[in-house]
Amino acid sequence: MIKASAIHQMERLCHDRSGVAMVEFALCLPFVVFVTMTAAELTNFTTTKMRVSQLALQIADNASRIGTGTVLANKTISEAQLNELLAGANLQSGKLGLFANGRVILSSLQPGVTANTYVVRWQRCKGAKNFTSSTYFTAGTTERNVTTNNPYNVTPPPNGAVMFVEISYTYQPLIGTKFQPFSEIRETAAMTVRDNRNYTIGNNGIVNDAAAADCSNFSAT
């Protein structure tokens, strides 16, 4: 037979609530950890996306301003200046590692010979990511209509140009791939060239004073 003391201990155990909070916490802990990690990853992703967007805008803005000239002569741009511009963006990206984890495509959109058309006169690229030349813009003599074949609605001014930048960046997760929303970030930016620029000098308007950032080269350096 069960002794009275044993029965009394069992009754006390049945009415004991001292461990309820601990049990509830143990049951909720995996969910709390998952939500916390997901929130941290989403925050990091949002911050990274914003930084990549700002880098695209910075490159487009700087590309629209660079050049060497005087009040009596139109500005000229060179391969060395473009290389320095792109290198500066990579330094600005810091721990993001823009060239190591991404790809930058800088295009010069200029008016075509035919009315209401534009041409991608030249492109310069940098980065190790396998992101080939833009789906929408490819350097060459192909004229595209500004209204029917212009997904970004970018129209260069007469006798001018628009610096169009595309960045494709492979997101580097803060915690792990299970918590990241997307694996790739793509951002674009466009800026109209500020000053009068010489578009006929050198190679499609670029002075050949250094190795070009060729779009067939995939490298972080």
N, C-alpha and C positions, 0 to 999 in steps of 0.2 A: 504493500500500500504506500501511496505517496504521503510523506510526512507533512504535517501542517506547516512547518517552516518553509518547505519547498514550494508548497502551494502559495504561501504568502509572498515569497520572492517572485514567483511567476506573475502574481497579480500586480506587484509593484512594477515589474518589467513591462506589463501590458499598458500601464498608465504612465510610463515614463516618456516624456516628450523632449528631453534634453538634447537629443541628437537629430531632431527633425531639420533644423536649420542647416546642419552640416550635410545631411543627406540631400536636401533640396539644392544646396550649392554644388554638390558633386554632380547632380543630375544636370544642372544648368550650365556648368562650367564649359563643356565643349561648345555649346551654342554661343556663350558669351565670348569665348576665344575666337570662334569663327567670325562672328559679327565684328569684333574689334580688329582682327587682321584684315577683313574685307574693307572696312572703313579706312584703315591706314593705307591699303593698297590703292583704293579709289582716290584718296587724297593725293597720294604720290603721283598717280597717273594724271590727274587733273593739273597738278603743278607742272609736271613734265610737258604735257601738251601745251600749256600756256607758254612755257619757256621756248619750246620749238617754234611756236607761232611768232614769238617775239624775235627769235633768231632769223626767221624768214623775212620779217618786216625790216630788220636791221640790215640784212644783206641787200634787199631791194633798195632801201633808202641810200645806203652807201654807194651802191652801184650807179644810182642816178646822179650822185654828186661828184664822183671822182673825175679826174682829168687834169691835164696840164695845158695851159693856154694863157692868153693875154686878152686885154680889152679889144685888141685889134685882130685877134685870130680865134677861130673856134677851138674849143678844147679837144684834145686828143687823149685817148685812153690806151693803156699798154697791157701786155700780158703780165708784166711784173706787178702792176697795180691791181689787176684782177686776182692774182695769186695772193697778194698781201691782204686783199679784202676777204677772201675765203679763209685764209689762215687766221685772220682776226676773229672771224665768226667761230672757228673751232676753239680758239682760246677762250672766247666769251662763253662757250657752252660748258666749260669746266668739267665737272665729273660726269656730265651726260655723255661726253665722248662723241661729239657730232659726227666726225669722220670715221671713227672706229665702229660706230653702231648705226650710222645713217648714210645718207647720200643727198647732196645738194646739186640742183640743176639751175643754173642761171642762164636765162634766155633774153636776147634782145629782139623785141617785136618792133618792126618798122613798117611803114606804109608800103604796099606793093605798087607796081607800075600801073595796074588796072585800078580804076576807081573802086572804093569801098572794099579793098582787100588789104591784108597784112601779110608780112613775111617774117619768119624767124631767121634773122640775118646770121646770128651766131649763137652758140651755146658753150658754156664752160661748166664742167662737173667736178665734184670732189666727194670722196667718201668710199668706204669699202663695201657698203651694202649693195647687194645685187638688185639695184633698181635702175632699169634701163631708161633711155631717154623718154621724155614725157609722152604719154599716150596722145595728148592733144597738140603738143608743139614739137616739131622736129626741124632742126636747122636745115636750110637749103633754100631753093628758089621757089618752092611751092607757094602759090598765092592762095590764101583762104579768105572766104567772104566774112566780113566783120559782123554780119547779122545772122547768117545761117550756119556758119561753121566756127563758132566762137563760144565754147561752153562757159568760159569765165567772163564773157562780155568785156574783154580788154581790147580797147581800140587805140592804137598809137596816133598821136597828133600828126598833122602834115609836117613834113621835114623834121620830124622828131622821132622819139623812140620810147618804149616802155620796158623797164627792167622787170622781168617776170621771174619769180623764184619759186621753186618747188622743193620741198624737203620730205624725204621719206625716212623715218627713224624707227628702229626696232626698240620697242619699250623694254627697259631693264627693270624687272620687278624688284620691289623693295623686300618682299618676304618670299614669294614663290609664284610659280606660274599658275597655281590653282586659284589664286586670288585676284589675278589681273584680268580686267575686262576685255582688253584687246592686246594684240601683240605688235601692232603697227600704228604709228602716228603719221599722218600726212597733212602738211600745211602748205599754203600758198600765200604769196604776197606780190603786189605790183606797185611800181612807182614810175611816174613819168620823169624822164631826164630833165633836170632843172635848167641847165645852160645849153647854149648852142654847141653842138658837138660835131666834129669832123667824122662823117660816116663813110668816107671813101678812102682814107689813108690805110696803108698796110693790108692786113688780112680781114676784109669785110669791116674795116673801121677800127682795127686794133693794131697798135704798133708792135711788131714782133721783136721784143727785146728780152724775152725769156721763154722758157718752155711753157706751152699752153696747158691748161688744166683740161686735158682731152677727155671727152666723155666715154672713150673706149677703155680708159684706165680705171680700175677699181682698187683703190688703195687708201689707207688711212693717213698717208704722209704726202 
